[in-house]
Amino acid sequence: MSEQQPNPYSGDNGAPGGPGYGYPQGYPATPGTPGYGYPATPPASGYGYPATPPAPGYQPTVGGAGIPAPVQPPAYGGGSGFALGDITIVGDQIMTPSGPMPLKGAMWNATDLSRTETKIPAHAIVLAIVFFLFCLLGLLFLLMKEKTTTGYVQVTVTSGGRHHSTMVPAVDAGTFPWVMNQINYARSLSI
């Protein structure tokens, strides 16, 4: 092999252990001073670093008493905004991932695709067997029931020649009546 050439870009010709190319400069004498691993200047405000808060602008007051005036919400046509799955009603439009639809004349429908099962949990069966051996009251543990709801409620909306469907997960037996309440409110806004 050939001999290793010194680094022409280092001040000490790349001597081992010196402050040449690829060698750390050593630790600073006191923590926090610029050196290997510490920035030379504090970072400017930007992503990840908080900036100084801006000076407050003009805020109107009521009657000059120093009480800020109430903020008025933006004016939209139609009803108030709410969401059902990925269908959102804002003003006089229905916003969906496939695009906006007019709220007026929209047809709403809901289909219950959920089911609620009632079963005896495993810990109730174990307790019934254990307490049946000691006293006959252990059979009362078999009266324990557990309800689980699985499935979805499908919500569909048709308006302006477009159609969109979404699935709302059913978390309990009251999900479908809640969705129907929301659909009836949306129907009242669609008139």
C-alpha positions as CSV (number, residue, x, y, z in Angstrom):
1,M,0.0,0.0,0.0
2,S,1.0,3.6,-0.4
3,E,1.7,6.0,2.4
4,Q,-1.2,8.0,3.7
5,Q,-1.1,11.6,2.5
6,P,-1.7,14.5,4.9
7,N,-4.9,16.4,4.6
8,P,-4.2,19.6,2.6
9,Y,-7.3,21.4,4.0
10,S,-6.3,21.2,7.7
11,G,-4.1,23.7,9.4
12,D,-1.8,21.1,11.0
13,N,-1.7,18.9,8.0
14,G,-4.1,16.4,9.6
15,A,-1.8,15.2,12.4
16,P,-3.5,12.5,14.6
17,G,-5.2,13.9,17.7
18,G,-4.9,17.5,16.4
19,P,-7.8,19.7,15.5
20,G,-7.7,18.7,11.8
21,Y,-10.4,17.3,9.6
22,G,-12.7,14.7,11.3
23,Y,-11.4,15.2,14.8
24,P,-13.6,16.8,17.5
25,Q,-12.3,20.0,19.0
26,G,-12.5,18.7,22.6
27,Y,-15.0,19.7,25.2
28,P,-15.4,23.4,26.2
29,A,-14.1,24.5,29.5
30,T,-17.5,25.4,30.8
31,P,-20.8,23.9,29.8
32,G,-22.8,26.0,27.4
33,T,-19.9,27.8,25.7
34,P,-19.6,27.3,22.0
35,G,-17.6,24.3,20.9
36,Y,-18.1,20.8,19.8
37,G,-21.9,20.0,20.0
38,Y,-22.9,23.5,21.1
39,P,-24.2,26.2,18.7
40,A,-22.1,29.3,18.5
41,T,-25.1,31.6,18.6
42,P,-28.6,31.0,20.0
43,P,-31.0,29.8,17.4
44,A,-33.3,32.4,15.8
45,S,-37.1,32.0,16.3
46,G,-38.5,29.6,13.7
47,Y,-39.8,26.1,13.6
48,G,-39.5,24.6,17.0
49,Y,-38.4,27.8,18.8
50,P,-41.0,30.2,20.2
51,A,-41.0,33.7,18.9
52,T,-41.6,36.7,21.1
53,P,-45.4,37.3,21.2
54,P,-46.6,40.1,18.9
55,A,-47.7,43.3,20.4
56,P,-51.5,43.4,20.8
57,G,-53.4,45.3,18.1
58,Y,-56.4,47.5,18.4
59,Q,-59.2,45.9,20.4
60,P,-62.5,47.8,20.5
61,T,-64.1,48.3,23.9
62,V,-67.7,48.7,25.0
63,G,-68.5,52.2,26.2
64,G,-64.9,53.1,26.9
65,A,-64.9,51.0,30.1
66,G,-62.0,48.9,29.0
67,I,-64.1,45.8,28.5
68,P,-63.3,44.1,25.1
69,A,-66.3,44.0,22.7
70,P,-67.7,40.6,22.1
71,V,-66.4,38.9,19.0
72,Q,-69.1,38.2,16.4
73,P,-69.0,34.9,14.6
74,P,-68.6,35.0,10.8
75,A,-71.9,35.3,9.0
76,Y,-72.8,32.2,6.9
77,G,-76.1,31.6,5.1
78,G,-78.3,28.9,6.4
79,G,-77.9,27.0,9.7
80,S,-75.1,26.4,12.0
81,G,-72.3,24.0,11.3
82,F,-72.0,20.5,12.5
83,A,-70.4,17.2,11.4
84,L,-71.5,13.6,11.1
85,G,-68.7,11.3,10.1
86,D,-66.9,13.0,7.2
87,I,-70.0,15.0,6.2
88,T,-69.9,18.6,7.5
89,I,-72.6,21.2,7.2
90,V,-71.2,24.7,7.0
91,G,-73.5,27.6,6.2
92,D,-75.6,26.6,3.2
93,Q,-73.3,23.9,1.9
94,I,-72.6,20.3,2.7
95,M,-68.8,19.6,2.7
96,T,-67.7,16.1,1.8
97,P,-64.4,14.6,0.7
98,S,-65.8,14.3,-2.8
99,G,-66.7,18.0,-2.9
100,P,-69.3,20.5,-1.7
101,M,-73.0,20.0,-2.3
102,P,-75.9,22.5,-1.8
103,L,-77.7,22.1,1.5
104,K,-81.1,23.2,0.1
105,G,-83.0,20.1,-1.1
106,A,-80.6,17.5,0.2
107,M,-82.0,14.0,0.8
108,W,-80.7,12.4,4.0
109,N,-80.8,8.7,4.9
110,A,-79.4,6.4,7.7
111,T,-79.1,2.7,7.8
112,D,-78.4,0.8,11.1
113,L,-75.7,-1.8,10.3
114,S,-74.9,-2.4,14.0
115,R,-75.8,-5.2,16.4
116,T,-75.9,-5.5,20.1
117,E,-75.1,-8.9,21.7
118,T,-75.9,-9.8,25.3
119,K,-73.8,-12.5,26.9
120,I,-72.6,-13.8,30.3
121,P,-69.0,-12.7,30.8
122,A,-66.3,-15.3,31.5
123,H,-65.5,-14.0,35.0
124,A,-69.2,-14.5,36.0
125,I,-69.1,-18.2,35.0
126,V,-65.9,-18.7,37.0
127,L,-67.4,-17.0,40.1
128,A,-70.6,-19.1,39.8
129,I,-68.6,-22.3,39.8
130,V,-66.4,-21.3,42.7
131,F,-69.2,-20.0,44.9
132,F,-71.5,-22.9,43.9
133,L,-69.1,-25.3,45.7
134,F,-69.2,-23.2,48.9
135,C,-72.8,-22.1,48.9
136,L,-75.7,-22.4,46.5
137,L,-75.8,-18.6,46.0
138,G,-73.1,-18.8,43.4
139,L,-75.7,-19.3,40.7
140,L,-76.7,-15.7,41.1
141,F,-73.5,-14.7,39.3
142,L,-75.0,-16.2,36.1
143,L,-77.4,-13.3,36.1
144,M,-74.6,-10.9,35.2
145,K,-75.0,-9.8,31.6
146,E,-72.6,-7.8,29.3
147,K,-73.8,-5.9,26.3
148,T,-71.4,-5.3,23.4
149,T,-72.3,-3.3,20.3
150,T,-70.4,-3.7,17.1
151,G,-70.9,-2.4,13.6
152,Y,-71.6,0.9,11.9
153,V,-74.4,3.3,11.0
154,Q,-74.4,4.3,7.4
155,V,-75.3,7.9,6.6
156,T,-76.0,8.9,3.0
157,V,-76.7,12.3,1.5
158,T,-77.8,13.2,-2.0
159,S,-77.9,16.8,-3.3
160,G,-77.3,18.6,-6.6
161,G,-76.8,15.4,-8.6
162,R,-74.1,14.1,-6.2
163,H,-74.2,11.3,-3.6
164,H,-71.9,10.7,-0.6
165,S,-72.0,7.9,2.0
166,T,-70.1,7.6,5.3
167,M,-70.0,5.1,8.1
168,V,-70.3,6.2,11.8
169,P,-68.9,3.5,14.2
170,A,-71.6,2.3,16.7
171,V,-70.1,2.5,20.2
172,D,-73.3,1.6,22.1
173,A,-77.0,0.9,21.6
174,G,-77.7,4.7,21.6
175,T,-75.6,5.4,18.5
176,F,-78.4,5.0,16.0
177,P,-80.9,7.2,17.8
178,W,-78.2,9.9,18.2
179,V,-77.4,9.7,14.4
180,M,-81.1,9.9,13.6
181,N,-81.4,13.0,15.8
182,Q,-78.5,14.6,13.8
183,I,-80.1,13.5,10.5
184,N,-83.5,15.0,11.5
185,Y,-81.7,18.3,12.3
186,A,-79.9,18.2,8.9
187,R,-83.3,17.5,7.2
188,S,-84.8,20.6,8.9
189,L,-81.9,22.7,7.6
190,S,-82.3,21.2,4.1
191,I,-85.9,22.6,3.6
